[in-house]
Amino acid sequence: MTNSELQVNVWRRFFSVLLKCLLFILFVVLFFVVGLFIGYAVIGDGQYWEVLNQDTWAHILSFIK
């Protein structure tokens, strides 16, 4: 294997790992938001878009502080 082929394989593997990491982060964020929607709207009987409202998070954080 030549040096240029080795470099191509290294870059190809790097981008493959990078893509997998980005997809993992995307799915974590997606499932977190879906979980917020389910928890707030289905279990909590609220409107599901209200969970993204800044006032809702200020109210939640006021309980923690």
Secondary structure, 3 states (H helix, E strand, C coil): CCHHHHHHHHHHHHHHHHHHHHHHHHHHHHHHHHHHHHHHHHHCCCCHHHHHCHHHHHHHHHHHC
